[in-house]
Amino acid sequence: MNELAALATEVDLRLREKTDPKRQEFTRGYFPSAMENLGVAVPHVRKVARDVARRLKSSPPGQAIDFARLVLAQNTLEGRQAAYLVLALHPDHPAFLKRAVLEELGKGMDNWTSVDTFACDLSGPAWRVGALSDRAVQAWAKGRDLWWRRAAVVSTVALNLASRGGEGDAPRTLAMCEELATDPEPMVAKGLSWALRSLIGHDPQGVERFLRKHREHLPRLVLREVQNKLETGLKTPGKAAGVRKKA
């Protein structure tokens, strides 16, 4: 554990060395959080995570989890992201990510970037391979914490996007979207949009049926982004083409 503690301290120091005050100020508003915001660019966070993952490559999953616990205890945004990425790069990932471990690792999530890293790299892959059960994800979706509800729906992204290891899972994705179709929280709605858009490549008809069924109460953002994706292949066609939309 002393070696792991030293490694966790090293990670914190390496991240702090790359603090950018301008990024720090911007990200405080972009994803506000009670965690300390170091203002470190994502490429550097990933570099640190890759370096640590190589050093823990031969370690059993329990040691990698212990390392993640130590980094999470530092309570920084970038440290949390690095901890999640290290676990995602472990050779035994994601089979060792059971519900109790995931819920411990996710405790304290309070912003969309932490949740999305958690869901796409940890809980989603664990769900895909059966280490995390449908029942567990459904419990998150029914919970009072909006960030766990977002984690539930964003976990479906790893079921569908090839870049996340997904091969398509319309039944579980649509079931989760049904559960959260009327959720009033904007952050959950944005996660719902991402989930539906990620499924389009596998089941566009299923997504279209979902939109028709829930059209009257889905947030406009979800309808607009998902319909755009169905029709053009892009979430926001004007922005992707470099055209600025008029208000």
N, C-alpha and C positions, 0 to 999 in steps of 0.2 A: 504493500500500500504506500510505503514511503516513496517508491519510484513513481508510482502513479500520481501521488500528490505533487512531486517535483515536476512531472510532465504537465499536469494541470496548471501549475504556476507558470511554467514556460509558455504555455499557450496564452495565458492572460497577458504576459509581458509582451509577447510577439504581436498580439492584437493591439495593445495599447501603443506600441511603437508606430503604428500606422494610422493613428487617430488623425482625422481630417476635420477641423472645426466647421468648415462649410458643409460637409456632408452630415456632420453631427447635427447641425442646426436644421438642415432640410429634413432629415429622417425623423427628427423629434415630432414633426407635424405629419409626416407621411405615414409612419406607423407608431403613434404614441404608445408608450409603455411605462410601467413602473420599474422596469429593469434599467440598469445603467446603459446608456447609449454611447458607445465609444466612437461612432462615426468612422467605421472601417469599411472600405469597399469590399463588395462580395468576392471579387477574384482573390484578394488576399486572404479572406476567411477560408475560401476553398483550398488555397495553397497550404495554409496551416493545417487544415483538416487532412489533406492528402499526406502531408509529411508525417503526421501523428499516426494515421492509419497504417502507413508502411511499417512504422515501429511497433504497432500492436498486431501486425498481421498474423503472427504465430501465437498470439495470446488467446486463451479461451474466452468465449463470449462474456463470461462473468467479469473478467478483468476489464474488458472494454466498457461494460456497463458501469463498473465501479469508477472508471475514469470519467465517464459522462456525468455521473453523480457529482463528482468533485468539481467539474467545470460548471455544471448547472448551479452549484452552491455559490459560485462567484457572482451570479445574478447579473450577467451582462447579456445584451441582445446578441452580440456577435459570438460570445462564448457559447450560448445555447445553440446557435446555428452550427457552429463548429462541432459541438458535441454530437448533434444529430447526424451530421455528415460523416463523422468518424465511424459511428455505428453502421451507417449505410454502406460504408466501404469495407466492413469486416467480411472476411471470406464466408462466414457462416450466416450472414444476413440473408433473409429476414427471419429464418426459422426460429431463432431464439427469442424473438420479440413477442412474448405472451402478453395477455391483457394486463396483468398486475404490473409488469415491467413498464409497459407503455403508459399506463396511467400514472405511474410514478414519474416517468420521464416528462410527461406532458403537464404535470402540475405546475401552475404558475404561468401558463401561456396566456398572454393578454394582448396579442397583436397579430395581424394577419400574416406577417412574414414568418414568425415563429411557427404558427399553426400550419402554414402551407408546407414548410420544410418538414415538419413532423408528419403531416398526413401523406405527402408524396414520397418521402424517403423511408419512413418507418411504419406507420400504421397501415397505409395502403398496401405496400408490399406484403406485410405480415398477414393482412386479410386475404390477399390474393392466394397465398400458399397455404392458408388454413391455420396458421399459428394464432390468428385472431379470429374469433367467431362472428357470425352475422349478429348474434344476440348482443355481443359486446358493443358493436358499432351502432346497433339500433338503440341501445341504452344511452349512448352519447347523444344520439339524435333527439332523444326524448328528454334530455336533461335541461336544467335551468341555465347552465353556463353557455352563453352564445358561442364562445370559442371552441368548446367541445362539440357543439352542433355544427359549426363550420368544419371542424376536423372530420366529423362523420361524413359529410357530403363531399369534401375535397379528397377523402380517402378513396373515393371511386375513381379519381383520375388515374391512379396507379393500376386500376383494373383495365383501363382502356387505352391509354397512350403507350405506343410502342417504346418511346423514349424512356418511359418509366417501367418498362417490362410488361405492360399490359397487352393482352391479346383479345380483349373485348368481353364484357360481361354485362349485357343489357338487363337481365333480370334483377341483379343486385343493385345496379346503378339506378334504374327506374324506381325500384322499391324505396331506395333512400331519398330520391327526389320527391316521391309521393309524400314521404314522411315530413319533408321540410318545405313543401310547395307553398304553404301559407305562413311561413315564419316571417315575423315582422322586422327582424333585424337586417339592416342593409348588408352587413358583412356576411351573413348567412346567404342572403339572396345572391350576392356576387359569387359565393362558392357554388351555389346551385347552377348559376349560368355556366361556370367553368365545367362542372360535372356534365351537364347536358351537351355542351360543345365538344367535350372529349369523347362522347359516345357517338357522335354523328357519323364518324368514319365506319362504325360497325352496324349501327341501326338507325339510319336517318328517319325511317318510317315510324319507329317507336318514339323518337324525339318529337316528330310532327304530331303524333297522336297525343303526346303529353301536353304540348302547347295548346292544342285544341281543347283538351279536357279542362285545363286550368287557366285558359286565357283571361277569364273575367277577374281572377284574383292574383295572378302573377304580377310581380313588380314590372314596370315598363322596361327597366334595364334588362331584365332576364329575357323578356319577349324580344326586345330589339337586338340584343347581342346574339341570341340563339337563332333568331330568324335570319339575321345577316349571315351567320355562319352556314346555315342551310342553303341560302340562296347564292352566296358569293364565295364561300370557303374562308371568309375573313370575319373576325369579330366586329371590326370597325373599318369598313372599306375605305372611307375617305381619308382616315389617318394613315392607313397602310400605303395609300397611293401618294401620300405627301400633300393631300388637299385638306385645307383647314375648313371645317364645317362652320357655317354661319349660325349664330345663336338663334 
